[in-house]
Amino acid sequence: MNLRLSARQALAQVASPPPSPTLGELEPRLSHVEQLMRQLVLEDGVDHLSHMVLTQLSAGGRRVRARLALAAADAFGVPATQGIAWAASVELLHNATLIHDDIQDGDLVRRGKPTLWASHGVPQAINAGDLLLMLPYVALAEMPALAQGRLAVLLAATSARIVRGQASELDLLSTERLDRQSYYAAARGKTGALFELPVTGAAVLGALDPATVSECAVLFGRLGLAFQIQDDILDLYGDKGKGLRGADVREGKVSALIVELLEVRPDKRHEVLAILRKERQQTTEEDVAHIAHLIQQSGALRRTFAALGDLLDEVEASPLCDRYPGVRVLAAGLTQMILGPLSQLPLDEVTEFLGWEGSSAS
């Protein structure tokens, strides 16, 4: 079963593909996840801080990581109550990172709504993010005693990886580490870790052996990296609900697109870096459009799609998908979730990629 081909076939049948049954048919338990998160936030009473956190949690989103945790729990035979508690833990941590990320990026809008720091100020938004970093550990009280310690270590280690990944991403421009390897290292920490965590935690709860838990981390880390590349493409050529296209350019971020552009057009390095180093308010629509044009004209966009395709091919080749059919279905659903928004972009590169069978950029 070719994960990319399966998603492509589904995309050919419907304009906006639904998630796979594994990710989509989780609504009853997902409502329990929402209830548990709210209960944890309000455990010490209703105050300004809890109001801010509930505002963040109610701001929308697909609950991708919570769905991952629930579906992985199913795949590994974890009891429903434990899967729900683990899904809540992961989703709370994810929302903590969103609050801090919005502050660091200076984003005023997320999912079409004002970000928390834009509404309540930076100090209080930091407090809200910090609370959300702590609550996942409280949710572990729902777990078997033997698993609590391993899950607490897993949460802490993942949180540390996310912070290091975020720090590395912020350093890419200043240190001029503009190669694919450096970008991947940062993205694996910042984004990949939060795709690994839902599944590795479920594997721990399912009493899988350490080698299999590590395989889960590799597989879903690759899918997380693929998700980040998709996010980079949508930021410049689509709509992420941030109000303006090209937020990454305005924030001076080194995206997968920038990495590939500078690989094929090193002569544009000074010009591109000059735009990325501008203050956000000084970056113009023309700057963003110029970068987008350079990336397409140079072939860097095709190279980015090729890198994405390589990651999905590596996912498909994972022996874990053969041993656990539920994992294969879950990986296919995530692949479809990655490709679905890209299929809506009016770009020749998208049409080529969805029918692409070639090898990667070198």
C-alpha positions in Angstrom: 0.0 0.0 0.0 1.7 3.2 -1.2 0.8 5.9 1.3 1.3 8.8 -1.1 -0.6 7.1 -3.9 -3.5 6.2 -1.6 -3.8 9.8 -0.6 -3.6 11.0 -4.2 -6.3 8.6 -5.2 -8.6 10.0 -2.5 -7.8 13.5 -3.6 -8.9 12.7 -7.1 -12.3 11.6 -5.9 -13.3 14.5 -3.6 -12.5 18.2 -3.6 -11.6 18.3 0.1 -10.6 14.9 1.4 -11.8 13.8 4.8 -9.3 12.4 7.3 -8.9 8.7 7.4 -11.5 6.7 9.4 -8.9 6.1 12.1 -8.3 9.9 12.6 -11.8 10.9 11.8 -14.1 8.5 13.8 -12.8 9.6 17.2 -15.3 12.3 18.0 -17.0 10.7 21.1 -13.6 10.1 22.8 -12.3 13.5 21.6 -15.2 15.2 23.5 -13.9 13.4 26.6 -10.4 14.7 25.9 -11.9 18.3 25.8 -13.7 17.7 29.1 -10.6 16.4 30.8 -8.5 19.4 29.6 -11.2 21.8 30.9 -11.4 20.0 34.2 -7.6 20.2 34.6 -7.5 23.9 33.8 -10.3 24.7 36.3 -9.1 22.3 39.1 -7.9 25.3 41.2 -10.9 27.5 40.4 -11.9 30.1 37.8 -9.6 33.1 37.5 -8.0 35.2 34.8 -5.3 32.6 34.1 -7.8 29.8 33.7 -9.9 32.1 31.5 -6.9 32.7 29.2 -6.0 29.1 29.0 -9.6 28.1 28.1 -9.6 30.8 25.5 -6.5 29.2 23.9 -8.0 25.7 24.0 -11.3 26.9 22.4 -9.6 28.8 19.6 -10.1 25.9 17.1 -7.7 23.6 15.5 -8.0 20.0 14.3 -6.6 18.4 17.5 -4.3 16.4 15.2 -2.0 15.3 18.1 -4.9 14.3 20.3 -6.4 12.3 17.5 -3.0 10.7 16.9 -2.8 9.7 20.6 -6.3 8.2 20.5 -5.7 6.3 17.3 -2.3 5.0 18.4 -3.9 3.9 21.7 -6.4 1.9 19.6 -3.6 0.4 17.5 -1.7 -0.8 20.6 -4.7 -2.1 22.6 -4.6 0.7 25.3 -7.8 1.1 27.4 -9.9 4.0 26.3 -9.6 5.9 29.6 -5.8 5.9 29.4 -5.9 6.9 25.7 -8.1 9.9 26.6 -5.8 11.0 29.4 -2.7 10.7 27.2 -4.4 12.6 24.4 -5.2 15.4 26.8 -1.6 15.5 28.0 -0.3 15.8 24.5 -2.8 18.4 23.4 -2.1 20.6 26.5 1.6 20.5 25.8 1.0 21.4 22.1 -1.0 24.4 23.1 1.7 25.6 25.5 4.1 25.6 22.5 1.6 27.5 20.4 1.3 30.3 22.9 5.1 30.7 23.3 5.6 30.4 19.5 3.2 33.2 18.8 5.0 35.5 21.3 8.4 34.7 19.8 7.2 35.1 16.2 5.2 38.3 17.0 2.1 36.8 15.4 -1.1 38.8 16.1 -3.5 36.3 14.6 -3.8 32.5 14.7 -6.7 30.6 13.1 -8.3 33.9 12.2 -8.4 35.1 15.9 -6.2 37.3 18.0 -3.3 35.4 19.6 -3.3 35.3 23.4 -0.4 37.7 23.9 -2.0 40.2 21.5 -5.2 40.1 23.7 -3.7 39.8 27.2 -0.1 41.0 26.9 3.2 39.1 26.8 3.6 38.5 30.6 0.2 36.9 31.1 0.5 34.9 27.9 3.8 33.5 29.1 2.0 32.5 32.4 -0.8 30.8 30.4 1.8 28.9 28.4 3.7 27.9 31.5 0.5 26.5 33.1 -0.1 24.4 30.0 3.4 23.0 30.3 2.6 21.7 33.8 -0.9 20.3 33.4 0.1 17.3 31.2 1.9 15.9 34.3 -1.3 16.2 36.3 -3.2 14.2 33.7 -0.8 11.3 34.2 -2.6 10.6 37.5 -5.1 8.7 35.3 -2.3 6.3 34.2 -1.2 3.0 35.7 1.4 3.5 38.4 4.1 1.6 36.4 3.6 3.8 33.3 3.5 7.1 35.1 7.3 7.4 35.5 8.1 6.5 31.9 5.5 8.9 30.6 6.7 11.8 32.8 10.2 11.3 31.5 8.9 11.1 28.0 6.9 14.4 28.4 9.9 16.2 30.0 12.4 14.9 27.3 10.0 15.9 24.5 9.4 19.3 26.0 13.2 19.8 26.1 13.5 18.7 22.5 10.8 21.2 21.4 12.6 24.1 23.2 15.9 23.1 21.7 14.3 22.8 18.2 12.7 26.3 18.6 16.0 27.8 19.7 17.8 26.1 16.8 15.2 27.5 14.4 15.6 31.0 15.7 19.4 30.6 15.4 19.4 29.4 11.8 19.5 32.9 10.3 21.9 34.6 12.7 24.4 31.7 12.5 23.8 31.3 8.7 23.3 27.6 9.0 21.2 27.5 5.9 21.6 23.8 4.8 19.0 21.1 4.7 20.6 19.1 7.5 20.4 22.1 9.9 16.9 22.9 9.0 15.8 19.2 9.5 17.5 19.1 12.9 15.6 22.2 14.1 12.3 21.0 12.6 12.6 17.5 14.1 12.8 19.1 17.5 10.2 21.8 17.1 7.6 19.9 15.1 8.6 16.3 14.8 8.8 15.7 18.5 5.1 16.6 18.9 4.2 14.0 16.3 6.4 11.3 17.9 5.0 11.9 21.4 1.4 10.9 21.0 2.4 7.6 19.4 5.4 6.7 21.6 3.4 7.4 24.7 0.6 5.1 23.5 3.3 2.5 22.7 4.5 2.7 26.3 1.0 2.3 27.6 0.6 -0.7 25.3 3.7 -2.3 26.9 5.6 -2.4 23.6 9.3 -3.2 23.8 11.8 -0.3 23.7 12.9 -1.1 20.2 9.4 -0.8 18.8 8.8 2.5 20.8 12.0 3.8 19.0 10.6 2.7 15.6 7.5 4.7 16.4 9.5 7.7 17.1 11.4 7.5 13.8 8.3 6.9 11.7 6.2 9.6 13.2 9.1 12.0 13.5 9.4 11.8 9.7 5.7 12.5 9.3 6.2 15.5 11.7 9.0 16.8 9.5 6.8 16.3 6.4 4.1 18.3 8.2 6.5 21.1 8.8 7.5 21.2 5.2 3.9 21.4 4.2 3.4 24.2 6.7 6.3 26.1 5.1 4.8 25.8 1.7 1.3 26.8 2.8 2.7 29.9 4.6 4.1 31.3 1.4 1.6 30.0 -1.2 -1.6 29.3 0.8 -3.6 30.6 3.7 -2.7 29.6 7.3 -5.2 31.9 9.0 -2.5 34.4 10.1 -3.9 37.3 8.1 -1.1 37.6 5.6 0.8 35.3 3.4 4.5 35.0 3.9 4.6 35.3 7.6 7.8 33.2 7.7 9.5 35.7 5.4 8.3 38.6 7.5 9.6 36.9 10.7 12.9 36.1 9.1 12.5 32.4 9.3 14.7 29.9 7.4 12.1 27.6 5.9 12.5 24.5 3.8 11.9 26.7 0.8 14.7 29.1 1.7 17.1 26.2 2.2 16.4 24.8 -1.2 16.5 28.3 -2.9 19.9 29.0 -1.5 21.1 25.6 -2.5 20.3 26.1 -6.2 20.9 29.9 -6.3 23.8 30.7 -4.0 24.3 33.9 -5.9 21.0 35.1 -4.4 22.2 34.6 -0.8 23.0 38.2 0.0 19.7 39.4 -1.5 17.5 36.8 0.3 19.2 37.3 3.6 18.8 41.0 3.4 15.1 40.6 3.1 14.9 38.0 5.9 16.9 40.3 8.2 14.5 43.2 7.8 12.3 44.2 10.8 8.9 42.6 10.4 7.1 45.9 9.9 9.6 46.9 7.2 9.1 43.8 5.1 6.9 44.7 2.2 4.4 42.7 0.1 6.9 43.2 -2.8 9.6 41.5 -0.7 7.4 38.5 0.0 6.3 38.3 -3.6 9.9 38.5 -4.8 11.0 35.6 -2.6 8.0 33.5 -3.7 8.9 34.2 -7.3 12.6 33.3 -6.8 11.6 30.0 -5.2 9.4 29.0 -8.1 11.6 30.3 -10.8 14.7 28.6 -9.5 13.1 25.2 -9.1 13.4 25.4 -5.4 9.7 24.7 -4.9 10.0 21.5 -6.9 13.0 20.5 -4.8 11.0 21.1 -1.6 8.2 18.9 -2.9 10.8 16.2 -3.8 12.2 16.3 -0.2 8.6 15.9 1.1 8.1 13.0 -1.2 11.3 11.3 0.0 10.1 11.5 3.6 6.7 10.0 2.7 8.5 7.2 0.8 10.6 6.5 4.0 7.4 6.3 6.0 5.9 3.8 3.6 9.0 1.6 3.7 8.9 1.3 7.5 8.6 -2.3 8.7 6.4 -1.0 11.6 3.6 -0.5 9.1 3.7 -4.1 8.2 3.7 -5.4 11.8 0.9 -3.1 13.0 -1.9 -2.5 10.4 -3.3 0.2 12.6 -0.1 2.1 12.4 -0.2 1.9 8.6 -3.7 3.2 8.5 -2.7 6.0 10.9 0.3 6.9 8.8 -1.8 6.9 5.7 -4.3 9.2 7.4 -1.6 11.7 8.4 -0.1 11.6 4.8 -3.6 12.5 3.5 -3.8 15.3 6.1 -0.5 16.6 4.9 -1.3 16.4 1.2 -4.9 17.6 1.4 -4.3 21.3 1.9 -1.4 21.3 -0.6 -3.8 19.9 -3.3 -5.8 23.1 -3.1 -2.9 25.3 -4.1 -3.1 26.6 -7.7 0.5 25.6 -8.5 2.0 23.5 -11.4 4.4 22.1 -8.9 1.5 20.6 -6.9 0.0 19.0 -9.9 3.3 17.5 -10.8 3.9 16.3 -7.3 0.6 14.5 -6.8 1.4 12.5 -9.9 5.1 12.3 -9.2 7.1 9.1 -9.1 10.6 10.5 -9.4 13.6 10.6 -7.1 14.6 13.3 -4.7 16.6 16.5 -5.2 20.2 15.9 -4.6 
